[in-house]
C-alpha cells in the first residue's frame, strides 16, 4: 500500500535525522540535547515550524520531552499517551518513558544518573520558560551541568518555513462583554499595585483575550503570533503588520495601542533601563527573553494578572457559551443519529466520523473551526486516550463494538469539548459495567457542592471513587479549564490528583471527564463542560456548584441500571429531559424521534 511505503520513508528520514543530530553533538562536544514539545510562546498546540519532537521521533502527542545524547535517545510523556507512544515509537531508535507524575520533569533525573559532572547540554532558550530553567538548574546543581543556548533550526538542520500570512479579526463586545480598553485599564491598575511600570505578555491566548482579537496562526486555536507590552502611557503590540486589516489597525490606534513588527520585540527589550520595573510571568516568558531583559531592566516575577481574569467568564461570555453549546448539541445529536443509522453499511470509518463531526458543526451559527483534531477510536483504538485516526490507516466500522468520540468546536461565542462513548450493536456485560462506573463517577463529581477556596485536587477523588471500588482508574486528569473562543485547554484551574493550590472560582468553565481504558479491548470516557456558580451562603461561608453546559444524550444501551442508585437515576433523567427539551426544536422528525428514544427515563 502507498501509506505503508510512505510511512517507511518517513521512519527512515526520522532515523537519519536522529543520527545527524547525534553526530552534531559529538562534533560540538555536547553530551546531551533537550527538546521540549513547545514554542517560544509556551503553546500546547504548535505551528508546523516548531514540531521538532514529531519531526525527529514521529511522536505526535502534545506533551513530550525528547532527550538525545551521542548514543541514546529517549522520549518522556504522560500516561495519556502510553499506547500512542508505544505505537509511534515501536520502530524507532527512541526509548519511551512514561511519567510517574504528569508534567513532572523526570528526564532531568535520567540526565543526572547517566551524564558525567560538568556535562555540556544544548537547549534552545526560546523553548524553555524561566521557571523551566530555574527548575533545571536547581535539580542539577550538584552536577555542574552547563546549559548551552542553541538555535534548534540551525543545530538540527530543520528547514524554517515562512508561514502564510492570515488576517486577524476583532471579536465584538456582544461576545466578550467587555472592551479591550476596559480590560487593559484593569491590568494597568493591577501592575501598578504590584509595583511594576511595565508588563510583558508572551502567552498568545492572554494577548488575544485582552485585545478582543482572534487569529489563525495555529491549527484549532484562534491565536496569532505576537508579544504585548503594557506601560502606563502606552500599549505596544508586536505582530506581523501584514496580518492586521486597515480597519482594525485604525481602531487599535484610537485605543492608543500601537503596532510594531514582531521581530522588533527582541531588539526593543534590549533598550530597557533599570528605571523599568518589568512584570513577567516566569511560567510563560521564555528564557531567551528573560536573559536579555534582566541585563537591562529590573524584573518583577509574578503570575500574569491576565490569567485569572481570563479564566473567570463574565455574564455575557457565559450566556454566549450556553448558546454555543446548544449549537454543538444539535451537531452532536445529528452525528450520533447518523452513526447509528449508517454504521451497518460498512462504509463508515474512524476518520470519516471525525470529518462528519466537523461538517455538522460547520452548519451551525458562529462556527469557525474544530477546537482540536477529533479523537474517534473504535474497539481497541478507543483505549488510546488521544488517538488520532488517519484516513489511510484508520479502522472501518464493520462490526459491533465500542466507539469513543472526543471532539469540539470553536465558535465566535465559545469553545466546546465533548466526549461520548456509544455502543454499536449489543454491548457485553463488561462494557456495560465499565461504562456505568464511569457514568457514576461523572455524576458524583458533577453533583458536588463545595466551599469557596476549594482546589481541584481536593475533589478529584469524587470522580474516581466508584472506579477505585472495583480496582479501576484512569491516568489522565479529571478536568481542565476551557477558554472563551480560545484554547480548549486553559489554566490555571484544573481537577486532577496533582496538588496545585489554585482555587476553583465562580465563572470558571471546566470539563469533567472520567474514563476507563482496557488496552487491546475498549476505552470509555464521558465528558461534559460545566461552569461554576454560587450555590448558597451560610455561616460557614460561600458554597459553589457545577452547572451543566454540554447537551448530548448518554448511551442508554451501556447503562447497567442495577448499579445505579435512585438518586443517580433521577440525575440521568433530569439531564436527558434538559437535552431533549433544549434540542428537539432544531432537529428533523426522524432525529427528534431518535432523541426522544435516547433520552427516555432509565
C-alpha atoms as one frame of an Amber mdcrd trajectory, in Angstrom:
protein
   0.000   0.000   0.000   1.083   3.592  -0.644   0.585   4.542   3.014   2.894
   1.762   4.233   5.608   2.800   1.797   5.156   6.422   2.774   5.327   5.577
   6.493   8.500   3.572   5.914  10.120   6.509   4.111   9.173   8.865   6.933
  10.639   6.493   9.559  13.878   6.245   7.585  14.070  10.042   7.422  13.453
  10.328  11.156  16.209   7.827  11.929  18.591   9.734   9.669  17.714  12.996
  11.414  18.397  11.437  14.796  21.781  10.110  13.647  22.697  13.526  12.195
  21.834  15.237  15.486  23.891  12.709  17.444  26.790  13.365  15.080  26.415
  17.126  15.699  26.516  16.518  19.458  29.839  14.706  19.098  31.189  17.394
  16.796  30.222  20.163  19.237  31.438  18.177  22.253  27.984  18.209  23.826
  26.782  15.364  25.994  23.037  15.886  25.503  20.285  17.867  23.809  16.873
  18.534  25.413  13.918  19.296  23.125  10.545  20.104  24.723   7.364  19.991
  22.655   6.579  23.694  22.719   7.362  27.022  21.030   8.625  30.466  22.130
   5.150  31.282  23.494   4.844  28.061  25.525   1.912  26.824  23.427   0.461
  23.331  23.748  -0.599  23.196  20.102   2.169  24.119  17.701   2.601  25.613
  14.261   4.411  23.205  11.916   7.713  25.052  12.265   8.016  24.157  15.938
   7.128  20.456  15.823  10.707  19.313  16.438   9.746  16.320  18.585   7.475
  14.874  15.901   9.951  15.728  13.129  12.685  13.723  14.847  10.720  10.926
  16.563   7.355  10.559  14.815   5.538  11.041  18.146   2.636  13.470  17.666
   1.291  13.757  21.236   1.044  17.266  22.693   3.051  16.518  25.863   6.604
  15.278  25.337  10.266  15.949  26.030  12.955  14.425  23.841  16.468  13.839
  25.224  19.245  12.956  22.792  22.831  12.008  23.622  25.533  10.831  21.205
  24.452   7.206  21.748  20.914   7.364  23.195  17.510   8.935  22.614  14.550
   8.900  24.997  11.102  10.437  24.916   9.190  11.279  28.104   5.402  11.643
  28.018   2.471  11.020  30.358   0.022   8.138  30.754  -2.471   9.613  28.267
  -0.012   8.754  25.514   1.158   5.319  26.681  -0.431   3.318  23.854   0.154
   6.031  21.267   3.801   6.302  22.283   4.304   2.529  22.038   2.793   2.514
  18.567   4.541   5.572  17.141   7.981   4.752  18.559   7.942   0.969  18.094
  10.190   1.013  15.002  12.301   3.995  16.060  15.605   4.118  17.896  13.981
   6.109  20.696  13.132   4.678  24.109   9.736   5.554  25.583   9.408   6.718
  29.202   6.004   7.201  30.838   5.990   9.816  33.584   5.166   8.593  37.068
   3.691  12.058  37.685   2.148  14.023  34.822   4.048  17.184  33.828   6.983
  16.272  36.097  10.436  16.816  34.518  11.569  13.245  35.140  14.018  13.384
  32.231  16.220  15.546  34.477  16.699  12.655  36.886  17.770  10.473  33.954
  20.361  13.082  32.957  21.822  13.239  36.457  22.157   9.448  36.559  23.607
   8.998  33.088  25.798  12.036  32.408  29.107  12.956  33.981  29.540  16.072
  36.078  30.263  19.265  34.106  28.481  17.862  31.053  27.510  20.302  28.330
  23.791  20.191  27.435  22.274  22.007  24.484  18.907  23.701  24.859  17.114
  26.337  22.804  16.451  29.094  25.352  13.331  30.142  23.401  11.653  26.822
  24.232  12.194  26.951  27.995  10.335  29.252  30.340  12.216  30.992  33.117
  10.520  28.573  35.518  11.771  25.611  33.459  15.362  26.853  33.642  15.175
  27.540  37.378  13.892  24.015  37.908  16.556  22.552  35.625  19.373  24.340
  37.459  18.000  23.540  40.892  17.769  19.813  40.186  21.224  19.610  38.602
  23.169  21.989  40.841  25.299  19.170  42.283  26.304  18.049  38.795  27.518
  21.415  37.490  25.910  20.886  34.080  26.489  23.649  31.552  23.341  24.572
  29.630  24.302  25.989  26.255  21.878  28.066  24.183  21.485  26.684  20.681
  19.209  27.545  17.791  17.343  24.310  17.106  16.735  25.117  13.453  20.455
  25.546  12.879  21.513  22.621  15.061  19.062  20.089  13.612  19.083  21.488
  10.046  15.277  21.616  10.121  14.072  23.998   7.456  12.241  27.004   8.868
   9.255  27.674   6.652   7.729  31.085   6.156   4.101  30.550   7.182   1.370
  32.079   5.078   0.009  35.343   6.444  -3.549  35.083   7.713  -5.515  38.125
   8.810  -6.550  38.601  12.420 -10.036  39.837  13.247 -11.845  41.650  16.016
 -14.254  39.867  18.355 -17.281  42.053  19.036 -18.153  43.085  22.592 -21.544
  41.391  22.145 -19.479  38.224  22.572 -16.785  39.401  25.011 -18.917  41.639
  27.256 -16.003  44.000  27.803 -13.926  46.264  25.571 -10.164  45.911  25.264
  -9.665  49.327  26.881 -11.669  48.241  29.911  -9.529  45.119  30.201  -6.239
  46.964  29.681  -7.152  49.575  32.298  -7.814  46.773  34.792  -4.381  45.336
  34.023  -2.698  48.723  34.406  -4.189  49.113  37.877  -3.088  45.608  38.858
   0.510  46.010  37.681   0.770  49.401  39.410  -0.464  47.772  42.615   2.282
  45.169  42.246   4.888  47.910  41.843   5.656  47.436  38.149   5.978  50.070
  35.426   5.693  47.649  32.512   4.168  44.255  31.810   5.331  41.885  29.067
   2.832  39.284  27.865   4.045  36.399  25.731   1.152  33.916  26.153  -0.850
  34.145  22.927  -4.240  33.338  24.453  -3.751  36.124  27.011  -2.969  38.633
  24.265  -5.951  37.524  22.172  -8.318  37.707  25.150  -7.049  41.078  26.323
  -7.300  42.750  22.905 -10.544  41.046  21.785  -8.723  39.857  18.676  -8.508
  36.359  17.241  -6.281  34.859  14.567  -5.423  31.684  12.709  -1.696  31.043
  13.142  -2.091  27.722  14.979  -4.447  24.924  13.978  -7.563  24.648  16.195
  -6.582  27.689  18.278  -7.703  31.182  17.201  -4.353  32.732  18.104  -1.853
  34.988  16.374   1.896  35.159  16.935   2.619  38.301  18.913   4.027  39.955
  22.018   2.337  42.675  24.071   3.964  45.360  26.204   1.708  47.327  28.535
   3.001  50.502  30.190   1.049  53.234  31.945   1.296  55.572  28.947   1.317
  53.124  26.032   0.481  49.647  24.829   2.637  48.064  22.121   1.541  45.071
  20.056   4.369  43.267  18.269   2.854  41.441  15.294   3.445  40.821  11.609
   1.850  44.005  10.259   0.504  42.148   7.234  -1.930  40.303   9.499  -3.779
  43.473  10.514  -6.714  44.716   8.420  -6.594  48.507   7.959  -9.885  48.951
   9.818  -8.583  47.098  12.887  -5.249  48.948  12.770  -7.188  52.220  12.922
  -9.282  51.050  15.894  -6.163  49.966  17.772  -4.550  53.372  17.230  -7.723
  55.052  18.514  -7.325  52.930  21.662  -3.661  54.017  21.897  -2.425  50.531
  21.043   0.466  50.853  18.624   1.687  48.033  16.392   5.320  47.153  15.713
   6.844  44.307  13.695   7.049  41.034  15.625  10.829  40.578  15.280  11.475
  44.081  16.638  10.428  42.886  20.091  13.745  41.113  20.741  15.641  44.303
  19.856  13.392  46.590  21.882  13.747  44.687  25.148  17.479  45.352  24.992
  16.696  49.085  25.110  15.103  48.835  28.570  16.700  50.567  31.556  16.842
  49.896  35.290  14.110  52.509  35.706  11.808  49.969  34.053  10.327  47.587
  36.600   9.049  44.889  34.266   6.490  42.351  35.416   6.847  38.936  33.793
   5.191  35.576  34.388   8.039  33.128  34.766   5.761  30.243  33.800   5.291
  31.652  30.289   8.132  34.065  29.449  10.865  32.167  27.652  14.410  32.250
  28.998  15.834  33.865  25.859  13.688  36.937  26.575  14.430  36.892  30.294
  18.190  36.670  29.799  18.194  39.749  27.546  15.802  41.692  29.743  17.408
  41.096  33.125  20.667  42.688  31.961  18.856  45.937  31.261  15.748  46.242
  33.438  14.540  45.470  36.940  12.453  42.287  36.907   9.330  41.578  38.936
   8.311  37.932  38.768   4.618  37.319  39.300   1.707  35.292  37.978   0.199
  37.066  34.982  -2.799  39.137  36.140  -4.471  38.238  32.824  -4.526  34.537
  33.709  -7.226  34.684  36.387  -9.258  37.446  34.728  -9.464  35.369  31.541
 -10.447  32.221  33.434 -13.419  33.855  35.182 -16.057  34.285  32.494 -18.324
  37.303  32.747 -22.110  37.062  32.359 -22.023  37.952  28.652 -19.407  35.288
  27.977 -21.393  32.677  29.922 -24.609  33.418  28.042 -22.741  33.120  24.751
 -21.093  29.881  25.844 -24.511  28.407  26.657 -25.698  29.233  23.131 -22.546
  27.743  21.618 -23.288  24.522  23.478 -26.824  24.413  22.126 -25.380  24.631
  18.604 -22.816  21.981  19.499 -25.513  19.738  20.984 -27.502  19.954  17.752
 -24.452  18.910  15.735 -23.558  16.072  18.119 -27.105  14.696  18.222 -27.232
  14.709  14.433 -23.848  12.968  14.370 -24.837  10.178  16.773 -28.108   9.639
  14.908 -26.209   9.470  11.598 -23.739   6.927  13.012 -26.467   4.700  14.414
 -28.360   4.851  11.126 -25.378   4.106   8.884 -22.798   2.048  10.767 -24.052
  -1.281   9.436 -23.275  -0.173   5.871 -19.599  -0.965   6.387 -18.716   2.394
   4.824 -18.041   4.379   7.997 -14.512   4.740   9.311 -12.998   6.427  12.343
 -11.695   9.156  10.044 -14.991   9.718   8.209 -16.829  10.045  11.527 -14.402
  12.774  12.621 -14.922  14.528   9.284 -18.692  14.255   9.677 -18.473  15.801
  13.148 -16.611  18.786  11.672 -19.105  19.047   8.799 -22.177  19.057  11.056
 -20.643  21.670  13.350 -19.794  23.843  10.345 -23.531  24.175   9.619 -24.102
  25.848  12.981 -24.235  29.589  13.535 -20.957  31.286  14.567 -18.858  28.174
  13.838 -15.205  28.804  12.941 -13.261  25.524  13.219 -12.742  22.356  15.279
 -11.235  23.074  18.698  -8.855  20.099  18.295  -8.293  17.150  15.976 -11.244
  14.780  16.533 -10.439  11.701  18.603 -12.502   8.843  17.161 -11.500   5.374
  18.326 -13.265   2.093  17.619 -12.770  -1.011  19.774  -9.148  -1.207  20.990
  -8.300   2.190  19.457 -10.689   3.794  21.945  -8.255   2.757  24.676  -5.650
   5.126  23.198  -6.583   8.274  25.124  -5.574  10.786  22.435  -5.869   8.514
  19.408  -5.746  10.353  16.066  -7.343   8.436  13.184  -5.742   8.982   9.776
  -7.596   8.357   6.536  -5.054   5.886   5.153  -4.733   3.741   8.288  -7.910
   4.029  10.359 -10.389   1.329  11.325 -13.565   0.654   9.368 -16.720   0.337
  11.453 -17.545  -3.170  10.272 -18.808  -4.991  13.360 -20.261  -4.497  16.833
 -18.107  -2.635  19.340 -17.486   0.429  21.469 -16.911   3.759  19.687 -15.403
   6.739  21.530 -15.782  10.236  20.056 -13.979  13.199  21.645 -14.461  16.367
  19.611 -15.204  20.054  19.878 -15.734  23.300  18.069 -14.516  26.869  18.028
 -17.446  29.270  17.746 -17.407  33.057  17.885 -19.469  32.642  21.056 -17.471
  29.919  22.784 -15.286  26.825  22.721 -16.724  23.322  23.132 -15.278  19.939
  24.076 -17.354  16.784  24.489 -16.730  13.043  24.693 -19.360  10.399  24.152
 -18.905   6.636  24.144 -21.516   4.704  22.177 -22.255   1.029  21.670 -22.669
  -0.191  18.112 -24.608  -3.443  18.360 -25.091  -5.374  21.574 -22.662  -4.468
  24.392 -21.062  -7.047  26.665 -21.701  -7.115  30.414 -18.117  -5.953  30.969
 -18.615  -2.969  28.669 -21.858  -2.035  30.423 -20.295  -2.286  33.872 -17.262
  -0.208  32.872 -19.429   2.468  31.252 -21.773   2.653  34.223 -18.897   3.020
  36.689 -17.538   5.906  34.608 -21.026   7.441  34.472 -21.445   7.113  38.255
 -18.049   8.774  38.654 -19.118  11.644  36.421 -22.408  12.160  38.266 -20.659
  12.022  41.637 -18.384  14.964  40.848 -20.850  16.935  38.717 -23.361  16.864
  41.605 -20.860  18.028  44.208 -21.324  21.161  46.308 -18.111  22.554  47.756
 -16.893  25.527  49.817 -15.250  28.596  48.364 -11.473  28.170  48.305 -11.583
  24.511  47.268  -8.762  23.436  44.950  -9.191  20.882  42.191  -7.014  18.193
  43.736  -9.177  18.233  46.883 -12.210  16.946  44.972 -10.587  14.782  42.285
 -11.342  11.560  44.166 -15.088  12.140  43.760 -14.601  11.288  40.086 -12.611
   8.124  40.841 -14.433   6.699  43.849 -16.597   4.130  42.075 -13.790   3.077
  39.752 -11.446   2.628  42.715 -14.003   0.421  44.440 -13.642  -2.005  41.506
  -9.856  -1.696  41.252 -10.004   0.606  38.224  -8.637   4.063  37.474  -7.537
   6.384  34.654  -4.163   8.001  34.065  -5.218  11.452  32.916  -6.591  14.462
  34.765 -10.274  14.680  35.575 -10.745  18.227  34.362  -9.237  21.162  32.515
 -10.316  24.761  32.055 -11.670  25.910  28.694 -11.180  29.311  27.065 -13.752
  31.619  25.509 -13.251  31.092  21.769  -9.662  30.367  22.740  -7.632  27.345
  23.802  -9.630  24.222  24.576  -7.163  23.608  27.429  -6.930  26.676  29.652
  -5.457  27.279  33.083  -4.968  27.900  35.842  -7.852  25.837  37.238  -7.998
  22.073  36.824  -9.116  18.994  38.710  -6.537  16.232  38.991  -4.561  14.278
  41.558  -1.749  16.835  41.471  -1.718  19.204  44.459  -1.975  22.526  42.611
  -3.099  25.169  45.090  -5.366  27.169  42.785  -8.935  27.519  43.995 -11.899
  26.864  41.734 -13.870  30.083  41.270 -17.343  31.125  40.192 -17.233  31.784
  36.453 -14.663  29.080  35.684 -15.607  26.864  32.753 -14.201  23.358  33.120
 -14.553  19.827  31.823 -15.358  16.759  33.885 -14.126  13.666  32.049 -13.548
  10.407  33.949 -12.721   7.338  31.898 -11.509   3.775  31.842  -9.211   2.201
  29.245  -8.671  -1.507  28.764  -5.678  -1.993  26.482  -6.463  -4.071  23.415
 -10.203  -4.090  24.215 -12.062  -0.806  24.652 -11.921   2.719  26.002 -14.687
   4.647  27.753 -14.862   8.341  28.577 -17.739  10.695  29.358 -17.020  14.403
  29.137 -19.209  17.449  29.588 -18.280  21.079  30.068 -19.716  22.902  33.070
 -19.333  26.258  34.750 -19.002  27.029  38.448 -21.585  29.224  40.138 -22.618
  30.137  43.676 -24.815  27.564  45.416 -25.569  29.183  48.766 -24.034  31.194
  51.576 -24.246  30.179  55.225 -22.497  30.990  58.481 -19.709  28.765  57.117
 -19.239  30.957  54.059 -19.989  30.606  50.341 -20.508  27.282  48.617 -20.258
  26.546  44.901 -21.814  24.066  42.479 -21.391  22.990  38.863 -23.923  23.970
  36.188 -24.059  21.903  33.023 -23.282  23.289  29.559 -22.970  20.236  27.287
 -26.181  18.906  25.725 -25.982  15.433  24.224 -27.573  12.107  25.207 -25.673
   9.470  27.148 -25.553   5.902  25.806 -28.579   4.197  27.325 -27.545   0.806
  25.884 -24.412   0.892  28.044 -26.109   1.810  31.308 -26.361  -1.101  33.745
 -29.342   0.087  35.767 -28.755  -2.363  38.613 -25.580  -0.451  39.513 -27.386
   2.894  39.812 -28.894   4.420  42.929 -32.302   6.082  42.734 -30.576   9.461
  43.064 -28.343   8.701  40.076 -31.353   7.645  38.014 -33.044  10.946  38.824
 -29.889  12.813  37.744 -29.780  10.963  34.391 -33.487  11.514  33.767 -33.245
  15.224  34.578 -30.193  15.618  32.342 -31.885  13.820  29.464 -35.009  15.922
  29.884 -32.868  19.064  29.585 -31.160  17.677  26.479 -34.424  16.779  24.753
 -36.351  19.931  25.619 -33.473  22.172  24.523 -32.591  20.435  21.250 -35.775
  18.877  19.870 -36.949  22.035  18.056 -33.735  22.096  15.990 -33.968  18.504
  14.687 -35.958  16.956  11.882 -38.716  14.480  12.710 -36.547  11.364  12.354
 -33.788  12.849  14.512 -36.329  14.056  17.060 -37.861  10.589  17.425 -34.373
   9.146  17.791 -33.508  11.697  20.502 -36.769  11.009  22.320 -35.851   7.315
  22.460 -32.282   8.103  23.567 -33.469  10.328  26.406 -36.267   8.183  27.823
 -36.251   7.607  31.574 -33.971   4.921  32.940
